[in-house]
Amino acid sequence: MFKNIYEAESAIQALVKNDNNCSAHFKYTSLCKEERNILLSPNIVKLELITHNPQHNTHFLLHTICAQTELAATNALYKHIYDLKQTLKKPDSGYVNYTIEWSIKIDGKVQFSSFYGTDLEDVVRKFYYGKTKRALNVFSIKLNPIS
C-alpha cells in the first residue's frame, strides 16, 4: 500500500474525482476516551472522507473509518473506496443505495444526490453531515433498485 498519507489521499482524491467529479477532503480526529474504551485501544484515529460537489456547491460525508494511525486509516479508506463500486453491484453487499431529492431553502433549486450506506439512518447521517437541517428541504428519499 501507500508509504505516506499524502500518496494515499492523492489516490483517493483521484478515485472520487473520476467517479463523480467531486473533490475529496479528509478530516482526522482522535477518538474520545469513551470511544477508545469501546474499541479497547488507547490510540485510535478517526478519518472522515468528505466530498464536495461543485455542481451544487455542497459537501457530504462519504465514509468514516478508524485505525491505529493516519497512514493505516488512509490505506484502509483507499481500499474501501477502490472496492466499493464492485461491492455495490452485488445483491448481498450489505449496503443500500438511496437517491435524495432536496434543495437549499435559500435558492430552492431541486437537486438529486445518491448515497450508499448500511441502512437509511446511515444514509441520512451522511446527507446531513456538517449541515443545519433547517437550511435544507428534503422532498423525497428513494431506495434505488439493486443493479
Secondary structure as GFF3:
##gff-version 3
##sequence-region A 1 147
A	DSSP	alpha_helix	5	20	.	.	.	ID=ss1
A	DSSP	beta_strand	23	30	.	.	.	ID=ss2
A	DSSP	alpha_helix	33	39	.	.	.	ID=ss3
A	DSSP	beta_strand	45	53	.	.	.	ID=ss4
A	DSSP	beta_strand	58	67	.	.	.	ID=ss5
A	DSSP	alpha_helix	70	89	.	.	.	ID=ss6
A	DSSP	beta_strand	96	104	.	.	.	ID=ss7
A	DSSP	beta_strand	111	117	.	.	.	ID=ss8
A	DSSP	alpha_helix	120	128	.	.	.	ID=ss9
A	DSSP	three_ten_helix	133	135	.	.	.	ID=ss10
A	DSSP	beta_strand	136	143	.	.	.	ID=ss11
###
